[in-house]
Amino acid sequence: MAHRGCSLALVFIIMWLLIKAKIDECRRGDVTVKPSRVILLGSTVNISCTLKPRQGCLNDSRHNKLILYKFDRRINFHHGHSLNSQVTGLPLGTTLFVCKLACINSDEIQICGAEILVGVVPEQPQNLSCIQKGEQGTVACTWDRGRDTHLYTQYTLQLSGPKNLTWQKQCKDHYCDYLDFGINLTPESPESNFTAKVTAVNSLGSSSSFPSTFTFLDIVRPLPPWDIRINFQKASVSRCTLYWRDEGLVLLNRLRYRPSNSRLWNMVNVTKAKGRHDLLYLKPFTEYEFQISSKLHLCKGSWSDWSESLRAQTPEEEPTGMLDVWYMKRHIDYSRQQISLFWKNLSISEARGKILHYEVTLQELTGGKAVTQNITGHTSWSTVIPRTGSWTVAVSAANSKGSSLPTRINITNLCGAGLLAPRQVSANSEGKDGIRVIWQPPRKAPSAVQEYVVEWRELHPKGDTRVPLNWLRSPPSNVSALISENVKPYICYEIHVYALSGYQGGCSSTLGNSKHEAPRSGPHINAITEEKGSVLISWNSIPVQEQMGCLLHYRIYWKERDSNSQPQFCEIPYRVSQNSHPINSLQPRVTYVLWMTALTAAGESSQGNEREICLQGKANWMAFVAPSICIAIIIVGIFSTHYFQQKRRHSCPWTGS
């Protein structure tokens, strides 16, 4: 506010110096303005310019030409010793008028000038309010000035109190709407009345606000509470006390608190708290933000500003809820199997603290005693057990206060019951990065299903068991599930749907991806070998990052070298472990060029590397190519000499390259 006033004063000083320089002290004549040089907006003024004796043109006074300028624009002129002009429609603010004399064959001579200030009467100040910040603060008042007067305006603030005491303060700032009396009201007579009034005065008139009457309790706003702290008795979230310090006259407090990650506040009002309050229903192991505000009276006055925030984390409590556990089995040999357990983290509200470790107990049911007990900090665990017997596993999570209830699962053959296998399992992309898995219930035992488990993991050609496993559970009434977590675009996932019923399970599988494109490259042929008149094509798998989704087929293309005819091809359904395939359709002693491509649902890749082969056998082979299988029909015959002469140009002395 003060900075704005100083800037405005500097502008007025600069304008005044410029005007003084232009007027040049009016030695040659005078300019008069009637009724006044300060007028109300919309008023009319008469401006007169008169030459002093012997200040006109030297040759003949009849040649005197007086010209009146409004700033730099000529608005009137007259021949003689004086000029009169009536001016209307002046804008708010300052307008400069200059009178000049024009003589023959000479430049115009400045005679005199005048400023006319156009403004308005001050509006009545509105919304006068006063406040004293803290019991030791001073009384300060604010008000709304209304529209700008465009004139110098003085504001006078007056405060009247008991025993005819009166205080007064003035400000001459053009934008004045705040004054501090610099006095302190004391609580000796809290019900005593005080009256404040502000008056605005300029050269066109004055206006006063309505009186504002108040008491000590009405205007004193307490300072915000300070020294806020919290105590958890016996490190328990159920025994929480908030402490703070207040000014001596505070009667009412309001507390607000919320988890640090929430926008919604919990509010509590307390009376005569004396700087402490017990808080209930806080969540364990949660960072909270606390703030407090104060008030002197139940009905009068205003609340203090909110205190500075206190952030504190509540103590831990024993975990609730149970872990979601899943497992995989892998046969090692005829007598042993590997069990891999996986489980999901508890939610924050269930963990109720930092999970320090997980407790795993593996038990053989027929023996009835714990075989293996293990503590791990990971969310997975593996062990090797015999393939015989019935086994159960219990897994629980532990923090500093205790452990969750154990989750118990029976180790069974998840795909052992064919009658429980879900039917017609399919997977389609859905949404931005989701996969919708759909299935039909088992045909012969749909009512026996207790739940479905949908499992997915990235498809790796080598069957890497270290690839993260994901799963979700679905009630028996559902026949679809949306996979939306831990799914990346352009990655193929191996998806299993398990139907569980007690100690039995059935499963079906499919492949799926959330997004797909044509593969970025084709397979790389690394070897071609001839075996009894046929060739075996071997290739390297396409890198996962270049597959761009789930592969559906491979294609092996071949054509005679230097031939312009369309190549023939064999389409092979994609299988994860396959990296070779025989071709029985090549003619002996003909050089062929071979290459491969791969296909997703989005299209076909570019071709891989090219290799050449020339069979040394004597049989003649003809190829019939079907969409999904290569069919070779062997035709045994004796070729004429003429036929071999025609083919001699393709003959080769080697077996392959």
PARO-765114 format. One record per residue (C-alpha): x negated, y, z negated. Coordinates in steps of 0.001 Angstrom, whole numbers, plus 524288, in hexadecimal, padded with zeros to 5 digits. Example, Ala and Ser with C-alpha at 12.3 -4.5 7.8 and 13.67 -1.06 7.14 Angstrom:
BEGIN
7CFF47EE6C7E188;7CA9A7FBDC7E41C;
//
This chain:
BEGIN
800008000080000;7F5138098C7FC13;7ED258060380823;7F8E380901810E0;7FAAE8164A80A33;7EC62819DF80C0D;7ED0E8165781A78;7F91A81EF481C63;7F2B282A688155A;7E6B88293681E2B;7EF87829CE82A3A;7F60C8363C8253E;7E8C583C8A822A6;7E3E08398783050;7F06383ED38367E;7EF7784B2382E60;7E16C84DAA83293;7E50A84BC7840E2;7F07B854F283FBA;7E82E85F3E838FA;7DE4485E98843B4;7E8B18607D84E2F;7EFB986BB78476F;7E3378738A845D1;7E89D87B9383A6C;7F30B882C5842BF;7EAF988F50844B7;7F25D8935D850F4;8005C8913084C92;809FD88A058440A;8133D87E6E84559;81F1D87E2D83C60;8289E872EF83A25;83676874B7834FA;83D238702482CB7;83121868A3827AD;825538611582BE6;82AE98555782494;8381385130829E9;841DF8463E828CE;8428D83C5E833DC;84C028416A83E4A;84A6D84FE483ACA;847A685AE884486;83C5386472842D5;839308719684914;82AF7873BE84C84;825FD8819884F3B;818A2885528548F;81489893E585373;807F189A79857F0;801088A3C084EC2;7FE4A8B1B7853DD;7F40E8B29D85E75;7F2B98A3DC85F4E;7F96C8A24D86C8D;7F3A78A28A87A30;7EA818AE2C87C33;7EFCC8B36588911;7FE4C8B40B886EB;806DE8AEBA87C0E;810FA8AAF18860E;807AD8A07688A79;80811899D587D0E;80D3688C0287EBD;80FCF884F1871F1;810D987625872E1;815F286D0786828;8105985F2F86788;8159A8537386022;8090584C2A85DCD;8034884CA386BB2;8101F84E0187311;814FA85B678778A;8232085D8D87323;8257886C6787535;81F2E87913879F5;8224C887C087A44;81C218946387FA9;81A5A89EA487519;815BA8A04B8671C;81E4E895AE86103;824CD888A1863DE;830738822E85D2D;83423873DD85EC5;83E5E86B1B85893;83A1A85D13856A6;842A88514885374;8413C842928529B;834308425884BB1;82FF0834B48474C;82C7A8309A8397D;81EE8834AC8358A;816518402B83969;81784847998464B;80D53851D984A46;8115685DF9851FF;806EE8671A857FA;809018746E85E61;7FF74878888690E;7FD56884F987137;7FAE38843187FE2;7F4DD88FF4886EC;7F1F18916689569;7E53D88B2A899C5;7E1CF885EB88C28;7E3A1879CB88410;7EEBA8787C87A6D;7EBB287E4E86D18;7F0AD877C2860AD;7F8AF8812985857;7FDEC8794684CD9;804DF86CAA8493C;80DD48665B83F44;810AE858CF839C1;81EB4854CD837F1;8212D8498182EA6;82D93841AA830EA;832308388C82635;83D9C833FC81DFD;842448355581018;83D8882A0F80787;8471F81EEA8066A;84B6E81AC07F8FD;841448114C7F36E;84736803D97F1E0;844AB7F7937E9E1;83D0A7FE337DF1B;837667F3D57D634;82D4D7F4257CB6D;824EF7E98B7C587;81AB77E8047BAFF;811917DC8A7BD71;80EB77D64D7B067;810E27DB507A2BA;804A57E3CB7A3DE;807167E8907B1C5;80BE47F5D27B69C;818DD7F9E17BC82;818CE7FAF37CB60;8244E7FD8F7D47A;826E87FB2C7E2C4;831977FFE07EBEE;835B28002D7FA36;832C780D8B8002E;83C0680C4280B92;83890811BC818D1;82C5F819E281AE0;82EBA8288481929;8232F82C4282211;820848374981870;81873838F080C50;820E1832D4801AA;81E628324E7F313;823AD8277B7EA68;825D8829837DBD8;8284B81DEB7D2F2;82E47820CF7C5B7;83053817BE7BA25;838BA81B657AE7A;838D1813B97A1E7;83D5781407793BD;83B328204578B86;83B97828C9797CA;82E81823AE79C55;82BE3826907AAB1;820FC8224C7B3BB;81ED08275F7C189;815D6823A37CCA6;814858294C7DA6F;80EA5824CD7E70C;80C6D82C527F388;8095F820C27FC2B;8115882156808A8;815398131D806B8;816CD8133B7F7EF;81F8D808647F29E;81834804447E647;813E680B167D9D2;80E1A8062C7CD22;8112D80E367C102;80556808E97B9F9;80D3C806F77AD78;810347FA8D7A5F9;81D8C7F72F7A081;81CC97EFDB793AD;8263F7E5DA78E15;828E47EDE7781D5;836707F15C786F5;8391F7E6EE7914A;847237EB9079366;843E37FA1879503;848107FFD27A217;83F158066F7ABDC;8437680D827B840;83B5280F6B7C481;83E3E8182C7D021;8368381BDE7DC39;838648289E7E3E2;8334F82B777F19C;8315F839BB7F5BC;82CE58402480272;82EE484D7E808BA;83C268495980E46;842428444C801C0;841C283A1C7F70B;8484082D827F2E7;8483A8257B7E666;84A57817167E3CF;854D1811D57DAF6;84FBA810957CD0A;84A95803377C943;84CBE7FFCA7BAF9;845C67F4907B45A;8404F7EF867A790;8332C7E9EA7A3BB;838487DC1A7A5C0;83D867DFA27B33C;830DC7E4367B948;825EF7DD277B247;821A57D1A97BAA6;818ED7C8707B2F1;80B957C5047B7DB;80ACA7B7627BDD1;8077D7ACAA7B3FD;7F9347A8EE7B34B;7F02F79E6F7ADF3;7F8F2793857B332;7F4BB785B07AFDA;7FABA7782E7AF14;7F8E876CD57A5D2;7FC4A75E797A7C4;7FD0E757EC79A80;7F69374A8F79A7A;7F45974C2D7A927;802CD749807AB78;80AFC750697B5C7;816EE74F277ACFF;810A3757BB7A28C;80D63764347A9BD;80D00771CD7A374;80AA577E8E7AAA8;8044A789C07A2FD;802B1798327A638;801197A5C67A037;80AF37B0DF7A131;80D147BEDA79CB2;812DB7BFEB78F16;820BA7C40A79289;823517B95F79CA2;82FE17B205799B3;832937AA2F7A61A;829F47A2337AF2A;82C4B79B0A7BBC3;82354790457C074;8221478ADB7CE00;81A1B77F287D241;818B47767B7DE31;80FBF76C397E404;804F6773127EB85;8098A76D247F84B;817AF771BD7F699;81E6977E8F7F9BB;829B377CC47F02D;82879781C97E22C;82E5E77BEF7D5F2;833647870F7CD30;834B57872B7BE47;839A37929C7B5E2;83588792C27A796;838B979C3B79C6F;82F8A79F7679135;8259F795CB79664;81A6A79C9878F27;810C27987A79994;8137B789E379ABF;81D0A780937A12D;81DE6771CF7A2D2;81FA876D3F7B0DA;826C6760C37B452;827F4758287C053;81AD075B637C65E;815A67515C7CFF1;8093C749F37CC56;7FC6D74C857D358;801E0758767DA59;7FBD5765F57DB86;805917704D7D731;805CC77F147D84A;80B3D786887CC85;80F52794F17CB58;8160D79C9A7C085;81D797A98B7C017;8221F7B1747B435;82D2E7BA967B045;82FAB7C30F7A439;83E637C19D7A350;8488D7B7AF7A75E;850C27C19D7AECC;848897CDDB7B088;83C147D0BC7B7AE;835047C94F7C22E;82C9C7BD4A7C328;81DF27BE907C361;8165D7BA8A7CF53;8131C7AC207CFE3;806BF7A8497C8F8;7FAF17A3377D009;7FCC9795077D3DD;7F7CC78A077CB75;7F4C377D977D2F3;7F37A770FE7CB60;7F472762897CE4C;7FCF3759F37C5C4;7F73974D7F7BFD4;7F866740287C60B;802B9736287C291;803947278F7C52E;806BE7249A7D38E;814A37216B7D75D;8198D71A517E346;8134F70E8C7E9BA;8096270D0D7F49B;80DB0709228023F;805046FD34804E9;803216F5A781194;7F99E6EB23815C2;7F36C6E39A820EB;7EEBB6D58D821AE;7E3806D06B829FF;7DF586C22382AF4;7D0E86C012828C0;7D0556B14882A03;7D8966A5518272D;7D8576A7B28187A;7D6916B65181671;7DDCE6C2D5819EF;7DAFE6D14F81808;7E56F6D9B781190;7E4A66E86681421;7ED476F0F780B90;7F1166FEE280EC9;7F90D708C280715;7FD90716C48087C;7FA3F721B27FF15;80483725617F526;80AE87328E7F75B;8064F73DCA7EEB8;812B073CF67E69C;810A372E457E4C3;8020272E917E227;803AD739357D79F;7F4EC73A847D730;7E8637370D7DE45;7E871728AC7E1CF;7DB8C723607DCCF;7DC887157B7E1EF;7E58270A777E5E9;7E7096FD9C7DEAB;7E8B46F1627E716;7EC656E4207E188;7ECCF6D7F97EA32;7F38B6CC227E462;7F5C46BE2C7E8F1;803CC6BB117E537;802906AC6F7E3A8;7F7006ADD47DA8C;7FD426B8E37D2FC;7F0DA6C0367CF95;7EA4E6CC7B7D4F8;7E00E6C8A57DEBD;7DACD6D5F97E274;7DBB86E3407DBF9;7D5986EEEB7E289;7D4AE6FDA47E0CC;7D276705EA7ECF5;7D2C0714417F071;7D7227116A7FE5E;7E4BD70F1D803D7;7E124701CB80934;7DB0C6F54880435;7D7446E83680A46;7D4146DAE980503;7D2F16CCE6809A0;7DC0B6C28780402;7DF5A6B45080735;7E98B6B1F881199;7F0D96A9028086A;7F9916ACD67FD08;802F16B8197FA84;7FD096C5667F77A;8021F6D2427F237;7FB9F6DF917F0EC;7FE656EACD7E781;7F90B6F88D7EA09;7FA67704837E132;7F4BB712677E0E9;7EE0A718247D4E0;7EB37726167D06E;7E59D72B137C38D;7F28B728B07BC6D;7F60A71B0A7C102;7FA3D712667CC4E;80619711857D51B;80EE7705A97D51A;8087C6FB217DD8F;80D946F81F7EB18;80E676E9677ECFA;80E7B6E2C27FA3E;80E096D4837FE15;803A86D0A1807F0;80AF06C93B81288;809C56C646820F4;80FBD6D2B582684;812656CC61833A6;814D56BE7C82F21;823AA6BE2983044;827326BE9183E9F;835AC6BFAC83B86;832F46CCA283499;82B896D2CD84001;831E96DF908449A;835FB6DF38852D8;834056E85985E6F;82A336F13F857C4;826FC6FD6385FC6;8203670A5A85D7E;82299717578644D;81D2D724F18623C;8262472E6085B1D;8247B73CAE8579E;81767743728576C;80EF373897851C8;8181872DAD84DE0;81AD971FA2851DC;82874719DB8509B;827F470B3684DF4;8347E703A4850ED;837AA6F55684E4D;842C36EBC084D15;8451E6E3A7840AD;841316D54584084;84B136CD6284814;84D3C6C27583E3F;84ACE6C8CB830F5;84E1A6D7568314D;854A86D740823DE;848946D17481D6C;840156DD528208F;83D226E53D81446;835276EFD881AE6;82D836F2F88272A;81F836F7C682736;81A906FF088332B;80BBC6FEA783408;80316705F183DA3;7F49E707D984003;7EC3470C8284B41;7EA04701FE8556E;7DBC06FE3A85690;7D7446F40F86070;7CE536ED8385692;7D8D56ECB484C22;7D1386F50584268;7D7516F2AE834EF;7D1876FF7182FED;7DB5270746837D6;7E4BC70DDD82E16;7F194706AD82C1A;7FE7370E0182AF5;80BEF7092A8277E;8199770D4282394;824EC705E981D98;832B570585822FB;83F317000281CF9;845496F3DD82339;850616FBFA828EC;84705703A1831A8;842A56FED683EF4;839A870A4984252;82F38712A083BF2;8281F71F1E83FBC;8195F71ED483E46;814F872CDE83C55;8097E72C30832D6;7FB6B7292383682;7FEBD728BC84503;7F5E572F1F84F12;7F9B37320885D2C;7F3F6729F18683F;7F06471EE885EF0;7F6417114886023;7FB6D70B2A853AE;7FDA06FCE885097;80AE36FC60849E8;8104A6F107841EE;81E036EFFA83C78;81F306E686830FE;82BFA6E12882B9E;82A0F6DD0E81D69;8326E6D3C88159A;82D2D6CF4E80874;820EC6C73780AC5;823116C6BD81986;820DC6CFFD824C1;822376D0C98336C;81BC96DA6F83C9F;81BA36DFB084A6B;812736E98B8509F;8114C6F36A85B9D;808A76FE8C85FFD;80C6170CE185FC4;8073F71AB886124;80CA77284C85E58;8072272E3686AEF;800BF72843876D7;7FA2172BC988391;7F3A67243188E5B;7E69971EBB8897C;7DB067278088C09;7D2A671C9189199;7D3A370EAE89697;7CD087028F890EC;7BE9E700D9893C0;7BBB56F3DF89A91;7AF726EE888942B;7AE7B6E11D89ABF;7B3CA6D9078A61D;7B0CB6CA8A8A61A;7B4356C00D8B028;7B9B86B3628AB17;7BD906A8A68B4D2;7C2A96B1D58BF27;7C9196BBB48B638;7C3976C7B98AF70;7C4BF6CBCE8A132;7C5AC6DA7B89F2C;7C0BC6DF66891F4;7C1FE6ED6C88D3A;7BFA16F67D881E3;7CB876FBD687AC5;7CF17709FB87D1C;7CAE37126387167;7D65E7151786870;7D563723CA86A45;7D6DF7220787914;7E26071894878DF;7EC02723D087620;7F66171AF18705E;7FA3D70CA28712A;7F4F37054A87CE9;7FF126FD0788405;7F7686F6BE88F2A;7EA3E6F5588957A;7E8E26F4F88A440;7DDD16EE638AB8A;7DC596F3B78B962;7D47C6EDAC8C490;7D2826EFAE8D2FD;7C8AF6EBCB8DD5B;7BCDC6F4868DDCD;7BD706FEE08E890;7CBD66FBD08EAD0;7D5EE706A98EC3E;7E14B6FE1D8E863;7E8B36FFEA8DBBF;7E2A86F8748D065;7E97D6ED0B8CA1A;7EB276ECD18BB5F;7EE8A6E3EE8B036;7F61B6E9828A47E;7F3236E3968973B;7FB4C6E61C88B02;7F2FB6ECDD880C3;7EE816E4AF87549;7E5BC6EA3D86ABA;7DBAD6DF6686ACA;7DAFB6DD2187976;7CF036E1F3880D4;7CE256D87188C55;7D6E06D2A1896D3;7D4E96C92D8A259;7D7D76CCA38B081;7DA756C1558B9C6;7DE0E6C9358C5D0;7D1106CC6C8CC37;7CC4B6C6A98D921;7BED96C0538D96D;7B3956C74B8E01B;7BAC26D4548DFFA;7B57E6DFD48D863;7BFBF6E5FD8CFBB;7BFEF6F2858C7C2;7C70E6F18B8BAA3;7CB2A6FB908B088;7D5086FCC88A57A;7DF067065B8A00A;7E782706DC893E2;7F5AB70B3589255;7FDC37113688781;80C20714C38885C;807B37220888D6F;8001271D0489918;7F3A3716F989E6A;7E5AB71AB589B5F;7DB5271E1B8A53D;7D36B7127E8A9F4;7C7F870D3A8A241;7BADD709758A7D6;7B9F5701A38B48F;7B35F6F4568B5C5;7B0F66EB9A8C1A6;7B2506DCCC8C2D0;7B0716D2C48CDA6;7B4CF6C4AB8CB75;7AC576B9838D07D;7B74B6AF328D024;7BDF46A8AA8DBFD;7CC3A6A9DA8D837;7D5676B3998DDD2;7DDA46BB278D3F3;7E9AF6C34F8D684;7EF276CCC58CC40;7FD3A6CF438C8D1;7FE3A6DA828BF40;809D16DB758B5DE;80C616E7088ACCF;807A26E0178A09E;7FFC46D4388A4F9;7F5996D06B8AEE4;7F9FB6C4858B6F7;7F0116BD6E8BF11;7F3E66B2E98C8A3;7E8D76AA758CD3E;7E9156A7018DB6F;7DF6969CA68DEE7;7DB6369C408ED0A;7D0A769BF58F6BE;7CDC26A8F88FD0B;7CA1C6A9DD90B42;7BCE76AE7590FA0;7C36A6BA5A9156C;7C8F16BE259080E;7BBA36BD9F90191;7B5CE6C56990CAA;7BFD76D00F90A37;7BC7F6D01F8FBC2;7ADE46CF4A8FDA1;7ACAE6DDE98FC97;7B1666DCDE8EE6C;7A8DE6D16A8EAAB;79F766D2BD8DF2A;7946C6CA268DA51;796DF6CCF58CBAD;7A1226C8FC8C1DA;7A4C16D5B68BB4C;7A0046E25C8B5B7;
//
